[in-house]
């Protein structure tokens, strides 16, 4: 879920996030900081709206799943 950005998304509260997790029956979930350097990449494409006016920040670490 993208965070709060008046031009794109109102974000979700933690309780709203839990409700969505339960609604979709998810069993493995990570709640990350979601700060300005957060990116969600799927098949080598950024699929969330990057903060900082769309400018990608260098990322010092990442999670990968297979």
HELIX and SHEET records of a PDB file:
HELIX    1   1 UNK A   14  UNK A   23  1                                  10    
SHEET    1   A 2 UNK A   4  UNK A   5  0                                        
SHEET    2   A 2 UNK A   9  UNK A  10 -1                                        
SHEET    1   B 2 UNK A  41  UNK A  42  0                                        
SHEET    2   B 2 UNK A  45  UNK A  46 -1                                        
END                                                                             
